[in-house]
């Protein structure tokens, strides 16, 4: 649920209230009990990341060309066939 900021036009009391988007705006000030509240438009908190964060290396696939990987794979050599002798028919 979003948090809305309110300001009383009568006593200048400011407060925040967590409300549903479809809820009616508050009208009565909890400080002076008059119907002089106004919903204040604010910049909002935005998106906050806490912690060390994520880096591209966190999800990097293993490098298939690494030396550890080369050592674990058997070496495959192509068989070479002798070329036919052109003189022999």
KEMARSE-696086 format. One record per residue: chain; residue number from 1; z, x, y of N, C-alpha, C, O, CB in turn. Coordinates in nm, 3 decimals. Each point is the difference from the previous one (the first is absolute). Glycine has a CB too. Layout:
<chaine:A	num:NUM	nc3:Z	nc1:X	nc2:Y	cac3:Z	cac1:X	cac2:Y	cc3:Z	cc1:X	cc2:Y	oc3:Z	oc1:X	oc2:Y	cbc3:Z	cbc1:X	cbc2:Y>
...
! end
This chain:
<chaine:A	num:1	nc3:0.000	nc1:0.084	nc2:-0.118	cac3:0.000	cac1:-0.084	cac2:0.118	cc3:0.000	cc1:0.089	cc2:0.125	oc3:0.068	oc1:0.102	oc2:0.004	cbc3:0.054	cbc1:-0.287	cbc2:-0.129>
<chaine:A	num:2	nc3:-0.198	nc1:0.144	nc2:0.225	cac3:-0.002	cac1:0.078	cac2:0.124	cc3:0.127	cc1:-0.020	cc2:0.083	oc3:0.069	oc1:-0.101	oc2:-0.013	cbc3:-0.318	cbc1:0.083	cbc2:0.013>
<chaine:A	num:3	nc3:0.277	nc1:0.115	nc2:0.084	cac3:0.113	cac1:-0.007	cac2:0.091	cc3:-0.055	cc1:-0.025	cc2:0.141	oc3:-0.089	oc1:0.070	oc2:0.046	cbc3:0.230	cbc1:0.086	cbc2:-0.191>
<chaine:A	num:4	nc3:-0.086	nc1:-0.257	nc2:0.211	cac3:-0.043	cac1:-0.035	cac2:0.135	cc3:0.110	cc1:0.033	cc2:0.099	oc3:0.119	oc1:-0.009	oc2:-0.032	cbc3:-0.267	cbc1:-0.173	cbc2:-0.058>
<chaine:A	num:5	nc3:0.107	nc1:0.221	nc2:0.210	cac3:0.095	cac1:0.032	cac2:0.105	cc3:0.001	cc1:-0.116	cc2:0.099	oc3:-0.105	oc1:-0.052	oc2:0.037	cbc3:0.069	cbc1:0.303	cbc2:-0.065>
<chaine:A	num:6	nc3:0.156	nc1:-0.289	nc2:0.070	cac3:0.016	cac1:-0.110	cac2:0.095	cc3:0.074	cc1:0.048	cc2:0.124	oc3:0.081	oc1:0.093	oc2:-0.007	cbc3:-0.080	cbc1:-0.258	cbc2:-0.182>
<chaine:A	num:7	nc3:-0.031	nc1:0.100	nc2:0.303	cac3:0.066	cac1:0.030	cac2:0.127	cc3:0.038	cc1:-0.132	cc2:0.066	oc3:-0.082	oc1:-0.092	oc2:0.011	cbc3:-0.048	cbc1:0.309	cbc2:0.016>
<chaine:A	num:8	nc3:0.255	nc1:-0.226	nc2:0.016	cac3:0.046	cac1:-0.120	cac2:0.071	cc3:-0.034	cc1:0.016	cc2:0.148	oc3:0.037	oc1:0.100	oc2:0.062	cbc3:0.150	cbc1:-0.139	cbc2:-0.230>
<chaine:A	num:9	nc3:-0.256	nc1:-0.058	nc2:0.225	cac3:-0.037	cac1:0.004	cac2:0.141	cc3:0.120	cc1:-0.027	cc2:0.090	oc3:-0.002	oc1:0.033	oc2:0.119	cbc3:-0.227	cbc1:-0.108	cbc2:-0.180>
<chaine:A	num:10	nc3:0.333	nc1:0.015	nc2:0.006	cac3:0.118	cac1:-0.033	cac2:0.079	cc3:0.098	cc1:0.117	cc2:0.011	oc3:0.037	oc1:0.039	oc2:0.110	cbc3:-0.064	cbc1:-0.276	cbc2:-0.183>
<chaine:A	num:11	nc3:0.069	nc1:0.294	nc2:-0.041	cac3:0.102	cac1:0.106	cac2:0.000	cc3:-0.054	cc1:0.138	cc2:-0.037	oc3:0.077	oc1:0.096	oc2:-0.009	cbc3:0.087	cbc1:-0.271	cbc2:-0.051>
<chaine:A	num:12	nc3:-0.296	nc1:0.188	nc2:0.038	cac3:-0.067	cac1:0.126	cac2:-0.038	cc3:0.051	cc1:0.059	cc2:-0.131	oc3:-0.010	oc1:0.121	oc2:-0.021	cbc3:-0.023	cbc1:-0.078	cbc2:0.262>
<chaine:A	num:13	nc3:0.086	nc1:-0.127	nc2:-0.329	cac3:0.046	cac1:0.045	cac2:-0.131	cc3:-0.122	cc1:0.023	cc2:-0.089	oc3:-0.086	oc1:-0.087	oc2:-0.012	cbc3:0.305	cbc1:-0.040	cbc2:0.036>
<chaine:A	num:14	nc3:-0.225	nc1:0.245	nc2:-0.085	cac3:-0.110	cac1:0.034	cac2:-0.091	cc3:0.053	cc1:0.016	cc2:-0.141	oc3:0.108	oc1:0.055	oc2:-0.021	cbc3:-0.233	cbc1:0.058	cbc2:0.208>
<chaine:A	num:15	nc3:0.047	nc1:-0.162	nc2:-0.284	cac3:0.037	cac1:0.016	cac2:-0.141	cc3:-0.124	cc1:-0.012	cc2:-0.086	oc3:-0.105	oc1:-0.045	oc2:0.045	cbc3:0.336	cbc1:-0.047	cbc2:-0.001>
<chaine:A	num:16	nc3:-0.216	nc1:0.134	nc2:-0.169	cac3:-0.107	cac1:-0.011	cac2:-0.099	cc3:0.039	cc1:-0.099	cc2:-0.107	oc3:0.118	oc1:-0.013	oc2:-0.034	cbc3:-0.190	cbc1:0.249	cbc2:0.079>
<chaine:A	num:17	nc3:-0.026	nc1:-0.306	nc2:-0.097	cac3:0.024	cac1:-0.099	cac2:-0.104	cc3:-0.110	cc1:0.010	cc2:-0.104	oc3:-0.118	oc1:-0.002	oc2:0.034	cbc3:0.236	cbc1:-0.151	cbc2:0.129>
<chaine:A	num:18	nc3:-0.079	nc1:0.163	nc2:-0.291	cac3:-0.097	cac1:0.002	cac2:-0.108	cc3:-0.033	cc1:-0.145	cc2:-0.035	oc3:0.087	oc1:-0.078	oc2:-0.036	cbc3:0.001	cbc1:0.301	cbc2:-0.054>
<chaine:A	num:19	nc3:-0.217	nc1:-0.256	nc2:0.102	cac3:-0.045	cac1:-0.138	cac2:-0.024	cc3:-0.132	cc1:0.000	cc2:-0.075	oc3:-0.075	oc1:0.098	oc2:0.001	cbc3:0.193	cbc1:-0.174	cbc2:0.206>
<chaine:A	num:20	nc3:-0.145	nc1:-0.034	nc2:-0.270	cac3:-0.129	cac1:-0.020	cac2:-0.064	cc3:-0.107	cc1:-0.017	cc2:0.109	oc3:0.030	oc1:-0.041	oc2:0.112	cbc3:0.080	cbc1:-0.066	cbc2:-0.316>
<chaine:A	num:21	nc3:-0.232	nc1:0.139	nc2:0.169	cac3:-0.110	cac1:-0.013	cac2:0.097	cc3:-0.020	cc1:-0.146	cc2:0.040	oc3:-0.038	oc1:-0.028	oc2:0.114	cbc3:-0.072	cbc1:0.231	cbc2:-0.213>
<chaine:A	num:22	nc3:0.134	nc1:-0.293	nc2:0.008	cac3:-0.024	cac1:-0.142	cac2:0.028	cc3:0.120	cc1:-0.069	cc2:0.066	oc3:-0.010	oc1:-0.118	oc2:0.034	cbc3:-0.146	cbc1:0.114	cbc2:-0.229>
<chaine:A	num:23	nc3:0.267	nc1:0.073	nc2:0.214	cac3:0.118	cac1:-0.058	cac2:0.063	cc3:-0.024	cc1:-0.023	cc2:0.149	oc3:-0.072	oc1:0.075	oc2:0.065	cbc3:0.219	cbc1:0.038	cbc2:-0.234>
<chaine:A	num:24	nc3:-0.086	nc1:-0.218	nc2:0.220	cac3:-0.006	cac1:-0.028	cac2:0.144	cc3:0.080	cc1:0.105	cc2:0.076	oc3:0.104	oc1:0.044	oc2:-0.049	cbc3:-0.130	cbc1:-0.292	cbc2:0.004>
<chaine:A	num:25	nc3:-0.020	nc1:0.290	nc2:0.162	cac3:0.077	cac1:0.097	cac2:0.079	cc3:0.135	cc1:-0.058	cc2:0.042	oc3:0.014	oc1:-0.120	oc2:0.022	cbc3:-0.229	cbc1:0.220	cbc2:0.061>
<chaine:A	num:26	nc3:0.313	nc1:-0.013	nc2:-0.074	cac3:0.133	cac1:-0.044	cac2:0.044	cc3:-0.005	cc1:-0.038	cc2:0.148	oc3:-0.078	oc1:0.056	oc2:0.077	cbc3:0.189	cbc1:0.093	cbc2:-0.249>
<chaine:A	num:27	nc3:-0.027	nc1:-0.245	nc2:0.210	cac3:0.003	cac1:-0.045	cac2:0.140	cc3:0.137	cc1:0.017	cc2:0.062	oc3:0.011	oc1:0.029	oc2:0.120	cbc3:-0.191	cbc1:-0.191	cbc2:-0.173>
<chaine:A	num:28	nc3:0.286	nc1:0.145	nc2:-0.027	cac3:0.136	cac1:0.004	cac2:0.053	cc3:0.058	cc1:0.141	cc2:-0.010	oc3:-0.001	oc1:0.060	oc2:-0.108	cbc3:0.032	cbc1:-0.301	cbc2:0.043>
<chaine:A	num:29	nc3:0.018	nc1:0.293	nc2:0.176	cac3:0.058	cac1:0.133	cac2:0.006	cc3:0.137	cc1:0.001	cc2:-0.069	oc3:0.083	oc1:-0.086	oc2:0.030	cbc3:-0.208	cbc1:0.133	cbc2:0.185>
<chaine:A	num:30	nc3:0.151	nc1:0.047	nc2:-0.305	cac3:0.130	cac1:0.005	cac2:-0.066	cc3:0.111	cc1:0.052	cc2:0.092	oc3:0.119	oc1:-0.010	oc2:-0.033	cbc3:-0.239	cbc1:0.046	cbc2:-0.183>
<chaine:A	num:31	nc3:0.083	nc1:0.020	nc2:0.330	cac3:0.098	cac1:0.054	cac2:0.094	cc3:0.048	cc1:-0.104	cc2:0.102	oc3:0.120	oc1:-0.018	oc2:0.018	cbc3:-0.227	cbc1:0.242	cbc2:-0.048>
<chaine:A	num:32	nc3:0.012	nc1:-0.292	nc2:0.097	cac3:0.037	cac1:-0.096	cac2:0.105	cc3:-0.022	cc1:-0.146	cc2:-0.041	oc3:0.033	oc1:-0.090	oc2:0.076	cbc3:-0.090	cbc1:0.264	cbc2:0.090>
<chaine:A	num:33	nc3:0.002	nc1:-0.198	nc2:-0.285	cac3:-0.024	cac1:-0.134	cac2:-0.056	cc3:-0.095	cc1:-0.086	cc2:0.082	oc3:0.009	oc1:-0.123	oc2:-0.002	cbc3:0.217	cbc1:0.136	cbc2:-0.095>
<chaine:A	num:34	nc3:-0.318	nc1:0.050	nc2:0.171	cac3:-0.100	cac1:-0.076	cac2:0.076	cc3:-0.135	cc1:0.018	cc2:-0.067	oc3:-0.024	oc1:0.098	oc2:-0.070	cbc3:0.154	cbc1:-0.069	cbc2:0.286>
<chaine:A	num:35	nc3:-0.218	nc1:-0.126	nc2:-0.195	cac3:-0.134	cac1:0.003	cac2:-0.059	cc3:-0.096	cc1:0.083	cc2:0.087	oc3:-0.099	oc1:-0.052	oc2:0.051	cbc3:0.140	cbc1:-0.174	cbc2:-0.155>
<chaine:A	num:36	nc3:-0.010	nc1:0.353	nc2:0.120	cac3:-0.080	cac1:0.086	cac2:0.087	cc3:-0.052	cc1:0.125	cc2:-0.072	oc3:-0.029	oc1:0.101	oc2:0.064	cbc3:0.162	cbc1:-0.185	cbc2:0.129>
<chaine:A	num:37	nc3:-0.144	nc1:0.079	nc2:-0.325	cac3:-0.049	cac1:0.117	cac2:-0.075	cc3:-0.151	cc1:0.011	cc2:0.009	oc3:-0.072	oc1:-0.099	oc2:0.006	cbc3:0.266	cbc1:0.078	cbc2:-0.162>
<chaine:A	num:38	nc3:-0.238	nc1:0.144	nc2:0.157	cac3:-0.143	cac1:0.029	cac2:0.000	cc3:-0.026	cc1:0.108	cc2:-0.105	oc3:0.071	oc1:0.100	oc2:-0.005	cbc3:-0.095	cbc1:-0.162	cbc2:0.252>
<chaine:A	num:39	nc3:-0.078	nc1:0.041	nc2:-0.329	cac3:-0.039	cac1:0.100	cac2:-0.099	cc3:-0.073	cc1:0.112	cc2:0.072	oc3:-0.096	oc1:-0.025	oc2:0.073	cbc3:0.080	cbc1:-0.150	cbc2:-0.258>
<chaine:A	num:40	nc3:0.062	nc1:0.298	nc2:0.165	cac3:-0.057	cac1:0.116	cac2:0.067	cc3:-0.103	cc1:0.066	cc2:-0.091	oc3:0.024	oc1:0.018	oc2:-0.119	cbc3:0.190	cbc1:0.017	cbc2:0.251>
<chaine:A	num:41	nc3:-0.328	nc1:0.000	nc2:-0.075	cac3:-0.103	cac1:0.069	cac2:-0.076	cc3:0.034	cc1:0.149	cc2:0.004	oc3:0.015	oc1:0.059	oc2:0.107	cbc3:-0.193	cbc1:-0.236	cbc2:-0.053>
<chaine:A	num:42	nc3:0.189	nc1:0.237	nc2:-0.172	cac3:0.033	cac1:0.142	cac2:-0.010	cc3:-0.109	cc1:0.074	cc2:-0.076	oc3:-0.088	oc1:-0.061	oc2:-0.061	cbc3:0.334	cbc1:0.006	cbc2:0.069>
<chaine:A	num:43	nc3:-0.237	nc1:0.186	nc2:-0.003	cac3:-0.097	cac1:0.084	cac2:-0.071	cc3:0.023	cc1:0.002	cc2:-0.149	oc3:-0.091	oc1:0.034	oc2:-0.076	cbc3:0.071	cbc1:0.104	cbc2:0.278>
<chaine:A	num:44	nc3:0.139	nc1:-0.174	nc2:-0.246	cac3:0.030	cac1:0.001	cac2:-0.142	cc3:0.040	cc1:0.138	cc2:-0.047	oc3:-0.014	oc1:0.099	oc2:0.073	cbc3:-0.144	cbc1:-0.286	cbc2:-0.106>
<chaine:A	num:45	nc3:0.207	nc1:0.194	nc2:-0.088	cac3:0.048	cac1:0.127	cac2:-0.055	cc3:-0.113	cc1:0.081	cc2:-0.061	oc3:0.009	oc1:0.122	oc2:-0.010	cbc3:0.211	cbc1:-0.228	cbc2:-0.032>
<chaine:A	num:46	nc3:-0.325	nc1:0.040	nc2:0.001	cac3:-0.108	cac1:0.071	cac2:-0.065	cc3:0.036	cc1:0.038	cc2:-0.143	oc3:0.092	oc1:-0.057	oc2:-0.059	cbc3:-0.165	cbc1:0.143	cbc2:0.281>
<chaine:A	num:47	nc3:0.001	nc1:0.006	nc2:-0.274	cac3:0.019	cac1:0.045	cac2:-0.136	cc3:0.077	cc1:0.131	cc2:0.001	oc3:-0.040	oc1:0.096	oc2:0.067	cbc3:-0.173	cbc1:-0.210	cbc2:-0.139>
<chaine:A	num:48	nc3:0.323	nc1:0.118	nc2:0.000	cac3:0.085	cac1:0.119	cac2:-0.001	cc3:0.001	cc1:0.059	cc2:-0.140	oc3:0.032	oc1:-0.069	oc2:-0.097	cbc3:0.111	cbc1:-0.024	cbc2:0.284>
<chaine:A	num:49	nc3:-0.178	nc1:0.221	nc2:-0.196	cac3:0.006	cac1:0.072	cac2:-0.127	cc3:0.123	cc1:0.089	cc2:0.001	oc3:0.023	oc1:0.074	oc2:0.096	cbc3:-0.276	cbc1:-0.080	cbc2:-0.121>
<chaine:A	num:50	nc3:0.331	nc1:-0.001	nc2:-0.079	cac3:0.117	cac1:0.085	cac2:-0.011	cc3:-0.017	cc1:0.091	cc2:-0.120	oc3:-0.063	oc1:-0.038	oc2:-0.099	cbc3:0.210	cbc1:-0.137	cbc2:0.207>
<chaine:A	num:51	nc3:-0.091	nc1:0.292	nc2:-0.100	cac3:-0.011	cac1:0.094	cac2:-0.111	cc3:-0.100	cc1:0.109	cc2:0.030	oc3:-0.050	oc1:0.011	oc2:0.112	cbc3:0.111	cbc1:-0.192	cbc2:-0.270>
<chaine:A	num:52	nc3:-0.090	nc1:0.260	nc2:0.059	cac3:-0.088	cac1:0.114	cac2:0.020	cc3:-0.146	cc1:-0.041	cc2:0.011	oc3:-0.082	oc1:0.077	oc2:0.051	cbc3:0.245	cbc1:0.062	cbc2:-0.175>
<chaine:A	num:53	nc3:-0.198	nc1:-0.256	nc2:0.079	cac3:-0.138	cac1:-0.048	cac2:0.012	cc3:-0.082	cc1:0.027	cc2:-0.123	oc3:0.050	oc1:0.050	oc2:-0.101	cbc3:-0.033	cbc1:-0.016	cbc2:0.343>
<chaine:A	num:54	nc3:-0.144	nc1:-0.066	nc2:-0.233	cac3:-0.093	cac1:0.019	cac2:-0.109	cc3:-0.109	cc1:0.096	cc2:0.046	oc3:-0.043	oc1:-0.003	oc2:0.115	cbc3:0.092	cbc1:-0.227	cbc2:-0.209>
<chaine:A	num:55	nc3:-0.091	nc1:0.311	nc2:0.005	cac3:-0.103	cac1:0.097	cac2:0.031	cc3:-0.113	cc1:-0.016	cc2:-0.099	oc3:0.019	oc1:-0.057	oc2:-0.108	cbc3:0.149	cbc1:0.217	cbc2:0.205>
<chaine:A	num:56	nc3:-0.284	nc1:-0.109	nc2:-0.062	cac3:-0.116	cac1:-0.011	cac2:-0.088	cc3:0.025	cc1:0.067	cc2:-0.133	oc3:-0.057	oc1:-0.040	oc2:-0.102	cbc3:-0.091	cbc1:0.033	cbc2:0.302>
<chaine:A	num:57	nc3:0.233	nc1:0.109	nc2:-0.201	cac3:0.027	cac1:0.071	cac2:-0.125	cc3:0.092	cc1:-0.079	cc2:-0.093	oc3:0.012	oc1:0.035	oc2:-0.118	cbc3:-0.041	cbc1:0.179	cbc2:0.241>
<chaine:A	num:58	nc3:0.093	nc1:-0.318	nc2:-0.073	cac3:0.087	cac1:-0.081	cac2:-0.085	cc3:-0.078	cc1:-0.072	cc2:-0.109	oc3:0.053	oc1:-0.024	oc2:-0.109	cbc3:0.100	cbc1:-0.006	cbc2:0.302>
<chaine:A	num:59	nc3:-0.277	nc1:-0.003	nc2:-0.166	cac3:-0.079	cac1:-0.075	cac2:-0.097	cc3:-0.126	cc1:0.075	cc2:-0.041	oc3:-0.094	oc1:-0.059	oc2:-0.053	cbc3:0.182	cbc1:-0.152	cbc2:0.150>
<chaine:A	num:60	nc3:-0.089	nc1:0.339	nc2:-0.073	cac3:-0.118	cac1:0.080	cac2:-0.032	cc3:-0.019	cc1:0.010	cc2:-0.150	oc3:0.096	oc1:0.023	oc2:-0.075	cbc3:-0.066	cbc1:0.106	cbc2:0.287>
<chaine:A	num:61	nc3:-0.153	nc1:-0.145	nc2:-0.256	cac3:-0.031	cac1:0.013	cac2:-0.142	cc3:0.011	cc1:0.147	cc2:-0.039	oc3:-0.017	oc1:0.089	oc2:0.083	cbc3:-0.135	cbc1:-0.292	cbc2:-0.076>
<chaine:A	num:62	nc3:0.178	nc1:0.226	nc2:-0.133	cac3:0.011	cac1:0.139	cac2:-0.045	cc3:-0.136	cc1:0.066	cc2:0.008	oc3:-0.103	oc1:-0.063	oc2:-0.025	cbc3:0.295	cbc1:0.005	cbc2:-0.126>
<chaine:A	num:63	nc3:-0.192	nc1:0.185	nc2:0.184	cac3:-0.122	cac1:0.077	cac2:0.014	cc3:-0.044	cc1:0.045	cc2:-0.138	oc3:0.071	oc1:0.076	oc2:-0.067	cbc3:-0.008	cbc1:0.000	cbc2:0.301>
<chaine:A	num:64	nc3:-0.179	nc1:-0.121	nc2:-0.278	cac3:-0.048	cac1:0.034	cac2:-0.133	cc3:-0.048	cc1:0.144	cc2:-0.009	oc3:-0.028	oc1:0.048	oc2:-0.110	cbc3:-0.036	cbc1:-0.286	cbc2:0.079>
<chaine:A	num:65	nc3:0.054	nc1:0.306	nc2:0.142	cac3:-0.045	cac1:0.138	cac2:0.001	cc3:0.115	cc1:0.098	cc2:0.007	oc3:-0.021	oc1:0.121	oc2:0.012	cbc3:-0.188	cbc1:-0.196	cbc2:0.097>
<chaine:A	num:66	nc3:0.330	nc1:0.026	nc2:-0.116	cac3:0.115	cac1:0.091	cac2:0.012	cc3:0.010	cc1:0.090	cc2:-0.123	oc3:-0.051	oc1:-0.033	oc2:-0.107	cbc3:0.171	cbc1:-0.138	cbc2:0.247>
<chaine:A	num:67	nc3:-0.055	nc1:0.284	nc2:-0.124	cac3:0.008	cac1:0.099	cac2:-0.108	cc3:0.079	cc1:-0.055	cc2:-0.118	oc3:-0.032	oc1:0.032	oc2:-0.115	cbc3:0.017	cbc1:0.152	cbc2:0.284>
<chaine:A	num:68	nc3:0.116	nc1:-0.264	nc2:-0.146	cac3:0.078	cac1:-0.056	cac2:-0.111	cc3:-0.087	cc1:-0.090	cc2:-0.086	oc3:0.008	oc1:0.001	oc2:-0.123	cbc3:0.200	cbc1:0.011	cbc2:0.261>
<chaine:A	num:69	nc3:-0.291	nc1:-0.088	nc2:-0.071	cac3:-0.086	cac1:-0.092	cac2:-0.073	cc3:-0.107	cc1:0.077	cc2:-0.078	oc3:-0.034	oc1:-0.039	oc2:-0.112	cbc3:0.074	cbc1:-0.138	cbc2:0.288>
<chaine:A	num:70	nc3:-0.092	nc1:0.285	nc2:-0.119	cac3:-0.102	cac1:0.080	cac2:-0.069	cc3:0.056	cc1:0.063	cc2:-0.127	oc3:-0.069	oc1:0.007	oc2:-0.102	cbc3:-0.040	cbc1:0.040	cbc2:0.321>
<chaine:A	num:71	nc3:0.233	nc1:-0.003	nc2:-0.213	cac3:0.060	cac1:0.064	cac2:-0.116	cc3:0.021	cc1:-0.098	cc2:-0.115	oc3:-0.004	oc1:0.040	oc2:-0.116	cbc3:0.115	cbc1:0.122	cbc2:0.268>
<chaine:A	num:72	nc3:-0.090	nc1:-0.287	nc2:-0.122	cac3:0.028	cac1:-0.097	cac2:-0.104	cc3:-0.126	cc1:-0.053	cc2:-0.068	oc3:0.007	oc1:-0.056	oc2:-0.110	cbc3:0.198	cbc1:-0.005	cbc2:0.235>
<chaine:A	num:73	nc3:-0.321	nc1:0.078	nc2:-0.061	cac3:-0.125	cac1:-0.050	cac2:-0.058	cc3:-0.069	cc1:0.110	cc2:-0.079	oc3:-0.002	oc1:0.116	oc2:0.043	cbc3:-0.022	cbc1:-0.279	cbc2:0.146>
<chaine:A	num:74	nc3:-0.034	nc1:0.130	nc2:-0.305	cac3:-0.074	cac1:0.102	cac2:-0.075	cc3:-0.130	cc1:0.030	cc2:0.073	oc3:-0.059	oc1:-0.088	oc2:0.063	cbc3:0.160	cbc1:0.010	cbc2:-0.281>
<chaine:A	num:75	nc3:-0.145	nc1:0.201	nc2:0.209	cac3:-0.124	cac1:0.039	cac2:0.066	cc3:-0.117	cc1:-0.044	cc2:-0.086	oc3:-0.003	oc1:0.026	oc2:-0.120	cbc3:0.116	cbc1:0.171	cbc2:0.231>
<chaine:A	num:76	nc3:-0.208	nc1:-0.263	nc2:-0.049	cac3:-0.117	cac1:-0.050	cac2:-0.072	cc3:-0.120	cc1:0.082	cc2:0.045	oc3:-0.030	oc1:0.008	oc2:0.120	cbc3:0.128	cbc1:-0.243	cbc2:-0.139>
<chaine:A	num:77	nc3:-0.168	nc1:0.295	nc2:-0.079	cac3:-0.119	cac1:0.079	cac2:0.031	cc3:-0.121	cc1:-0.069	cc2:-0.060	oc3:0.005	oc1:-0.055	oc2:-0.110	cbc3:0.129	cbc1:0.270	cbc2:0.117>
<chaine:A	num:78	nc3:-0.241	nc1:-0.212	nc2:0.068	cac3:-0.123	cac1:-0.060	cac2:-0.051	cc3:-0.064	cc1:0.095	cc2:-0.100	oc3:-0.003	oc1:0.122	oc2:0.020	cbc3:-0.031	cbc1:-0.249	cbc2:0.197>
<chaine:A	num:79	nc3:-0.017	nc1:0.070	nc2:-0.326	cac3:-0.067	cac1:0.083	cac2:-0.100	cc3:-0.139	cc1:0.036	cc2:0.051	oc3:-0.072	oc1:-0.084	oc2:0.054	cbc3:0.203	cbc1:-0.024	cbc2:-0.243>
<chaine:A	num:80	nc3:-0.167	nc1:0.231	nc2:0.170	cac3:-0.133	cac1:0.042	cac2:0.043	cc3:-0.087	cc1:0.019	cc2:-0.123	oc3:0.040	oc1:0.065	oc2:-0.097	cbc3:0.053	cbc1:0.046	cbc2:0.304>
<chaine:A	num:81	nc3:-0.209	nc1:-0.167	nc2:-0.202	cac3:-0.095	cac1:0.014	cac2:-0.109	cc3:-0.102	cc1:0.109	cc2:0.039	oc3:-0.040	oc1:0.009	oc2:0.116	cbc3:0.070	cbc1:-0.255	cbc2:-0.186>
<chaine:A	num:82	nc3:-0.071	nc1:0.327	nc2:-0.027	cac3:-0.099	cac1:0.101	cac2:0.034	cc3:-0.134	cc1:-0.068	cc2:0.033	oc3:-0.039	oc1:-0.098	oc2:-0.062	cbc3:0.156	cbc1:0.268	cbc2:-0.087>
<chaine:A	num:83	nc3:-0.183	nc1:-0.112	nc2:0.248	cac3:-0.129	cac1:-0.055	cac2:0.040	cc3:-0.102	cc1:0.032	cc2:-0.108	oc3:0.003	oc1:0.110	oc2:-0.057	cbc3:0.054	cbc1:-0.086	cbc2:0.303>
<chaine:A	num:84	nc3:-0.146	nc1:-0.116	nc2:-0.275	cac3:-0.102	cac1:0.027	cac2:-0.101	cc3:-0.094	cc1:0.110	cc2:0.046	oc3:-0.036	oc1:0.010	oc2:0.118	cbc3:0.051	cbc1:-0.248	cbc2:-0.196>
<chaine:A	num:85	nc3:-0.054	nc1:0.320	nc2:-0.016	cac3:-0.089	cac1:0.111	cac2:0.030	cc3:-0.141	cc1:-0.055	cc2:0.016	oc3:-0.050	oc1:-0.069	oc2:-0.089	cbc3:0.195	cbc1:0.232	cbc2:-0.038>
<chaine:A	num:86	nc3:-0.209	nc1:-0.132	nc2:0.240	cac3:-0.132	cac1:-0.053	cac2:0.028	cc3:-0.108	cc1:0.060	cc2:-0.091	oc3:-0.104	oc1:-0.061	oc2:-0.022	cbc3:0.176	cbc1:0.026	cbc2:0.257>
<chaine:A	num:87	nc3:-0.047	nc1:0.153	nc2:-0.288	cac3:-0.099	cac1:0.066	cac2:-0.084	cc3:-0.009	cc1:-0.066	cc2:-0.137	oc3:-0.105	oc1:0.002	oc2:-0.063	cbc3:0.148	cbc1:0.212	cbc2:0.185>
<chaine:A	num:88	nc3:0.064	nc1:-0.272	nc2:-0.167	cac3:0.003	cac1:-0.058	cac2:-0.132	cc3:-0.048	cc1:-0.145	cc2:0.010	oc3:0.052	oc1:-0.079	oc2:0.078	cbc3:0.138	cbc1:0.233	cbc2:-0.148>
<chaine:A	num:89	nc3:-0.289	nc1:-0.187	nc2:-0.011	cac3:-0.048	cac1:-0.139	cac2:-0.001	cc3:-0.010	cc1:-0.052	cc2:-0.136	oc3:-0.038	oc1:-0.115	oc2:-0.019	cbc3:-0.083	cbc1:0.155	cbc2:0.221>
! end
